[in-house]
Amino acid sequence: MLKKRDLHECHSLYSLLTDPAVSPYVRYQCQSVEEYLFLTKQLIAEEEQHTVISRTILNEAGLPIGTIDLYQIVNNTGFLATWIGAPYFGNGYSQRAKSAFFVELFLEHAIETVFLKIRKQNIRSSKAAQKLPYVRLANELFHEVYQSVNAGEPIYDLYFVERSAFMESHIDLHQVVAT
């Protein structure tokens, strides 16, 4: 479901990215497929420097349908950015992609805490985050981080996932599935 970023998928992803239901909520605003190619090249280079972890989200047919990134990685923490193309909304891709990505982050990269900043107006993303049993609201708990992402005007809610909570939830999910 996830793979390392690849320049070959940029055209497909860019066409999904420009949809008005998606583009306002994407971290990187690109005005052309060339700009998106350049940005993807930068992300690939940043991943080699260990400041970003970026993956393409694939559907069952192996087609690229969105991306998921951990950026601003500092002291085993970082910020999550995820987007899914509008034709794939409501099919559980975001939840499955996050779960797979968290497994990679927490088991392969020694990440301890992942922050999710979600625009208060982005109801779809807020509901998706709140469905995950290991995601918690961080507005009060991490007040300094909350203040820094909002820089004066509170336009984002801040959520977080701790490695221990995810691993505990992941074990519980496997026990439920096994019974």
C-alpha positions as CSV (number, residue, x, y, z in Angstrom):
1,M,0.0,0.0,0.0
2,L,3.0,2.3,0.5
3,K,6.2,2.8,-1.5
4,K,9.1,5.2,-1.7
5,R,8.4,8.2,-3.8
6,D,9.2,8.0,-7.5
7,L,9.2,10.6,-10.2
8,H,7.3,8.3,-12.6
9,E,4.1,8.7,-10.5
10,C,4.1,12.5,-10.4
11,H,1.8,13.0,-13.4
12,S,-0.9,10.8,-11.9
13,L,-0.5,12.3,-8.4
14,Y,-0.6,15.9,-9.8
15,S,-3.9,15.3,-11.5
16,L,-5.4,14.1,-8.2
17,L,-3.7,16.9,-6.2
18,T,-5.3,19.7,-8.3
19,D,-8.9,18.7,-7.4
20,P,-10.6,21.5,-5.5
21,A,-11.7,19.0,-2.8
22,V,-8.0,18.1,-2.2
23,S,-5.7,21.1,-3.1
24,P,-6.7,23.5,-0.2
25,Y,-5.5,20.9,2.3
26,V,-2.2,19.8,0.7
27,R,1.0,21.0,2.3
28,Y,2.8,21.8,-0.9
29,Q,0.9,24.0,-3.4
30,C,2.1,23.4,-7.0
31,Q,1.0,25.3,-10.0
32,S,2.3,22.8,-12.6
33,V,3.3,19.2,-13.0
34,E,6.9,20.5,-13.5
35,E,6.8,22.2,-10.1
36,Y,5.5,19.0,-8.6
37,L,8.3,17.0,-10.2
38,F,10.8,19.5,-8.7
39,L,9.2,19.2,-5.3
40,T,9.3,15.4,-5.4
41,K,13.0,15.5,-6.3
42,Q,13.5,17.7,-3.3
43,L,11.6,15.3,-1.0
44,I,13.6,12.4,-2.3
45,A,16.9,14.3,-1.5
46,E,15.6,15.3,1.9
47,E,14.8,11.7,2.7
48,E,18.4,10.8,2.0
49,Q,19.3,13.5,4.6
50,H,16.9,12.0,7.1
51,T,14.8,15.2,7.5
52,V,11.7,13.7,5.7
53,I,10.2,10.3,5.2
54,S,7.9,10.4,2.1
55,R,5.8,7.6,0.7
56,T,3.2,7.2,-2.1
57,I,-0.1,5.6,-1.2
58,L,-1.2,2.9,-3.6
59,N,-4.7,1.4,-4.1
60,E,-5.2,-2.4,-4.6
61,A,-4.4,-2.1,-8.3
62,G,-1.0,-0.5,-7.4
63,L,-2.0,2.9,-8.7
64,P,-0.8,6.0,-6.9
65,I,-3.7,7.7,-5.1
66,G,-2.0,10.1,-2.6
67,T,1.0,10.7,-0.4
68,I,2.0,10.5,3.2
69,D,5.0,12.3,4.7
70,L,6.7,12.8,8.0
71,Y,8.5,16.2,7.9
72,Q,10.4,18.5,10.2
73,I,11.9,15.4,11.9
74,V,13.8,16.6,15.0
75,N,14.6,14.6,18.1
76,N,12.6,11.5,17.0
77,T,9.5,13.6,16.4
78,G,7.9,15.0,13.2
79,F,4.7,16.2,11.6
80,L,2.5,14.1,9.4
81,A,1.1,15.2,6.1
82,T,-1.4,13.0,4.2
83,W,-3.6,13.5,1.2
84,I,-5.7,11.1,-0.8
85,G,-7.2,11.9,-4.2
86,A,-11.0,12.7,-4.2
87,P,-12.1,9.6,-6.2
88,Y,-10.7,7.5,-3.3
89,F,-12.4,9.3,-0.4
90,G,-14.4,7.2,2.0
91,N,-12.7,3.9,1.2
92,G,-10.5,3.6,4.3
93,Y,-7.3,4.3,2.4
94,S,-6.2,7.1,4.8
95,Q,-6.6,5.0,7.9
96,R,-4.8,2.0,6.3
97,A,-2.0,4.2,5.0
98,K,-1.5,5.9,8.4
99,S,-1.4,2.5,10.1
100,A,1.2,1.1,7.7
101,F,3.3,4.3,7.8
102,F,3.2,4.4,11.7
103,V,4.5,0.8,11.7
104,E,7.4,1.9,9.5
105,L,8.1,5.1,11.5
106,F,8.0,3.4,14.9
107,L,9.7,0.2,14.1
108,E,12.2,1.1,11.4
109,H,13.0,4.8,12.1
110,A,12.8,5.0,15.9
111,I,10.3,7.9,15.8
112,E,8.7,8.5,19.2
113,T,6.0,11.1,18.5
114,V,4.1,12.1,15.4
115,F,2.2,15.4,15.3
116,L,-0.8,15.9,13.0
117,K,-1.9,19.5,12.4
118,I,-5.3,19.7,10.9
119,R,-7.1,22.8,9.8
120,K,-10.1,23.3,12.0
121,Q,-12.3,23.6,8.8
122,N,-11.1,20.3,7.5
123,I,-13.8,18.2,8.9
124,R,-13.0,15.1,6.8
125,S,-9.4,14.9,8.1
126,S,-10.5,15.7,11.7
127,K,-13.0,12.8,11.7
128,A,-10.5,10.5,10.0
129,A,-7.9,11.2,12.7
130,Q,-10.4,10.8,15.6
131,K,-11.4,7.4,14.3
132,L,-7.9,6.1,15.0
133,P,-7.7,4.7,18.6
134,Y,-4.1,5.8,19.1
135,V,-4.5,9.5,18.0
136,R,-5.0,12.1,20.8
137,L,-5.8,15.8,20.8
138,A,-2.6,17.7,21.7
139,N,-3.8,21.3,21.9
140,E,-3.4,21.5,25.7
141,L,-0.9,18.7,26.2
142,F,1.7,20.2,23.8
143,H,0.8,23.8,24.2
144,E,4.1,25.2,22.9
145,V,3.9,23.1,19.7
146,Y,0.2,24.1,19.3
147,Q,1.2,27.8,19.6
148,S,4.0,27.4,17.1
149,V,1.8,25.8,14.4
150,N,-0.9,28.4,14.8
151,A,1.4,31.5,15.0
152,G,-1.2,33.7,16.5
153,E,-4.4,32.7,14.8
154,P,-5.8,29.2,15.9
155,I,-6.5,27.7,12.5
156,Y,-5.1,24.2,13.3
157,D,-6.0,21.6,15.8
158,L,-3.0,19.6,16.9
159,Y,-3.1,15.8,17.4
160,F,-0.4,13.4,18.3
161,V,0.5,9.7,18.2
162,E,3.0,8.3,20.6
163,R,5.0,5.2,19.7
164,S,3.8,3.4,22.8
165,A,0.1,4.1,22.3
166,F,0.3,3.0,18.7
167,M,2.1,-0.2,19.5
168,E,-0.4,-1.0,22.3
169,S,-3.3,-0.3,19.9
170,H,-1.7,-2.3,17.1
171,I,-1.2,-5.3,19.4
172,D,-4.9,-5.0,20.5
173,L,-6.0,-4.9,16.9
174,H,-4.1,-8.0,16.0
175,Q,-5.6,-9.8,19.0
176,V,-9.1,-8.8,17.9
177,V,-8.5,-10.0,14.3
178,A,-7.0,-13.3,15.5
179,T,-10.1,-14.2,17.6
